[in-house]
Amino acid sequence: MTNFRSELQQITSKKGWARASYNKRIWVPCPRGLPAGWDHERWAREFAAAWWGLSGLPFGDSELEKLTTLLDYIYESTWGPEAIIPCHLAFIHLPDPRMQPMPVYLAILEALNAKDAELRRLTRADDPAVIEPPIIDDFSTEHLGRGLRVLRYWRGDDEGEVDAGLGYAWRSERYETDLRLFTATSDLTRLQQAMPDIDELARQITVVPSQT
């Protein structure tokens, strides 16, 4: 794990960082750093309670505990000591507390290679494990310019399971920074539900000067 964290630190952009505006009724922020006095269990419980409360839906202890557990698992798998997800920022798609929370990750990387080839690599556009040709689209935004969006499917670990990955990538020449926005799941219906909101999140990302 130390090696993974060290490698990620080495490829983190030195000149750029990312900010994202997002709909706070749809996205749960999942920051690596928490306020003083908070831990991941408190963070999960506070947001579970807030999401159920804002929904206007009836809920009890079992519903609150279920969502708390799901959020806590995502936090630990993203930022915990055993985490291996190569990201710098994370957001959780949750427009309805009854839905399965879906984490979406953002990596902020130093631009080291030729642009077009690197955008394809970051989006896994040429993944040899796919079970059908990936859906590859240009995805330009006002803030980031021309980018790439790739939806791909591959065989999961369980027999008969199909997994899906959705990835985006852009380059900021000004800040010598590549951005990779990505998620993956075996719940294909859930991904289809989330895709319009993930597209909108992508459109709200901007690159800013790094403070480090």
C-alpha positions in Angstrom: 0.0 0.0 0.0 2.8 2.3 0.7 4.1 1.8 -2.8 0.7 2.6 -4.3 0.4 5.8 -2.3 4.0 6.7 -3.2 3.4 6.1 -6.9 0.2 8.2 -6.9 2.0 11.0 -5.2 4.8 10.9 -7.8 2.4 11.3 -10.7 0.2 14.0 -9.0 0.1 17.2 -11.0 2.6 19.7 -9.7 1.0 22.7 -11.3 -2.7 22.1 -11.4 -5.5 21.0 -9.1 -9.3 20.4 -9.8 -12.4 21.9 -8.4 -16.0 20.8 -9.1 -19.3 22.5 -8.6 -22.1 19.9 -8.0 -25.7 19.5 -7.0 -25.6 19.0 -3.3 -28.9 17.1 -3.4 -27.5 14.5 -5.7 -23.8 14.2 -4.7 -22.3 13.3 -1.3 -18.8 14.8 -1.0 -16.3 12.1 0.1 -13.2 14.1 1.1 -10.0 12.5 2.2 -9.6 15.0 5.0 -12.4 15.3 7.6 -13.2 18.1 10.1 -11.5 18.0 13.4 -13.3 15.5 15.7 -14.7 13.5 12.8 -13.9 10.0 11.7 -15.3 8.0 8.8 -18.0 6.4 10.9 -19.3 9.8 12.0 -19.1 11.2 8.4 -21.1 8.2 7.1 -23.8 8.5 9.8 -24.1 12.3 9.5 -24.6 12.1 5.7 -26.9 9.1 5.9 -29.1 11.0 8.4 -29.0 14.2 6.3 -29.9 12.4 3.0 -32.8 10.5 4.6 -34.0 13.7 6.3 -33.8 15.8 3.1 -35.6 13.2 1.1 -39.0 13.6 2.9 -39.4 9.8 2.9 -40.2 7.8 6.0 -37.3 6.0 7.5 -36.3 4.2 10.6 -33.2 2.9 12.3 -32.7 0.0 9.8 -32.8 2.3 6.8 -30.4 4.7 8.5 -28.0 1.9 9.5 -28.0 0.4 6.0 -27.1 3.7 4.3 -24.5 4.5 7.0 -22.8 1.1 6.4 -22.8 1.6 2.6 -21.3 5.1 2.8 -18.7 4.0 5.4 -17.6 1.1 3.1 -17.1 3.5 0.2 -15.1 5.9 2.4 -12.8 3.1 3.7 -12.4 1.6 0.2 -11.5 5.1 -1.2 -9.3 6.6 1.6 -8.6 3.8 4.1 -5.2 2.3 4.7 -6.0 -0.7 2.4 -7.4 1.5 -0.4 -6.0 1.1 -3.9 -8.2 3.5 -5.9 -5.9 5.9 -7.8 -7.8 9.1 -7.1 -7.4 12.5 -5.5 -11.1 13.5 -5.1 -14.2 11.4 -4.8 -18.0 12.1 -5.0 -20.9 9.7 -4.3 -23.9 9.8 -6.6 -27.0 9.4 -4.4 -30.2 11.3 -5.6 -32.4 9.0 -3.5 -31.3 7.4 -0.2 -33.0 4.1 -1.3 -30.6 3.7 -4.1 -27.2 2.1 -4.1 -24.6 4.8 -3.6 -22.2 5.1 -6.5 -18.7 6.5 -6.0 -17.1 8.5 -8.8 -13.4 9.3 -8.6 -11.2 12.1 -10.0 -7.4 11.7 -10.5 -5.3 14.9 -11.0 -2.2 13.8 -12.8 1.0 15.3 -14.3 0.8 15.4 -18.1 3.7 13.3 -19.2 2.9 11.7 -22.6 1.4 12.7 -25.9 -2.1 14.0 -25.4 -4.3 11.8 -27.6 -2.6 8.6 -26.6 -2.7 9.5 -22.9 -6.4 10.3 -23.0 -7.1 6.9 -24.5 -5.0 5.3 -21.9 -6.7 7.1 -19.0 -10.2 6.2 -20.3 -9.1 2.6 -21.0 -10.3 3.1 -24.6 -8.1 0.2 -25.8 -8.8 -2.2 -23.0 -8.2 -5.7 -24.4 -10.6 -7.3 -21.9 -13.8 -5.7 -23.2 -16.5 -8.1 -24.5 -17.7 -5.6 -27.2 -16.2 -2.5 -28.7 -16.3 0.3 -26.2 -18.4 3.4 -26.9 -16.0 6.2 -27.4 -17.2 9.8 -27.7 -15.5 13.2 -27.8 -16.6 15.0 -24.6 -15.8 18.7 -24.6 -16.6 21.1 -21.7 -16.6 24.8 -21.4 -13.9 24.7 -18.7 -11.7 21.8 -19.8 -12.0 21.8 -23.6 -11.8 18.7 -25.7 -11.8 15.4 -23.9 -12.7 11.8 -24.2 -15.6 9.7 -22.7 -15.5 5.9 -22.9 -18.1 3.4 -21.8 -16.9 -0.2 -21.8 -18.0 -3.7 -20.6 -16.0 -6.7 -19.5 -16.5 -10.1 -17.8 -16.6 -9.7 -14.0 -15.0 -12.1 -11.5 -18.3 -13.9 -10.9 -19.4 -16.3 -13.6 -21.9 -14.7 -15.9 -21.3 -11.2 -14.4 -20.7 -8.2 -16.7 -19.0 -5.1 -15.3 -19.1 -1.7 -16.8 -16.7 1.2 -16.6 -17.3 4.9 -17.5 -14.2 7.0 -17.9 -13.5 10.6 -19.0 -10.1 12.3 -19.5 -8.9 15.8 -20.4 -5.7 17.7 -20.6 -5.0 21.2 -19.4 -2.0 22.4 -21.4 -1.7 25.5 -19.3 -1.2 23.6 -16.1 0.4 20.5 -17.6 -2.3 18.5 -15.9 -4.4 15.5 -17.0 -7.7 14.7 -15.4 -9.3 11.3 -15.2 -12.9 11.0 -14.0 -14.1 7.4 -13.6 -16.4 4.8 -12.0 -17.1 1.1 -12.4 -19.9 -1.2 -11.3 -21.6 -4.5 -12.0 -25.0 -2.8 -11.7 -25.5 -1.8 -15.3 -28.9 -0.3 -14.7 -27.6 1.9 -11.8 -24.8 3.2 -14.1 -27.3 4.1 -16.8 -29.3 6.0 -14.2 -26.3 7.9 -13.0 -24.7 8.8 -16.4 -26.6 12.0 -17.1 -25.6 13.3 -13.6 -22.0 12.2 -14.1 -21.9 14.0 -17.4 -23.1 17.1 -15.7 -20.5 16.8 -12.9 -17.8 16.5 -15.6 -19.0 19.7 -17.1 -18.6 21.6 -13.8 -14.9 20.5 -13.2 -12.3 23.2 -13.6 -8.5 23.1 -13.3 -6.9 25.7 -11.0 -3.4 26.4 -9.9 -2.0 23.9 -7.4 -1.5 25.3 -3.9 1.4 23.0 -3.2 
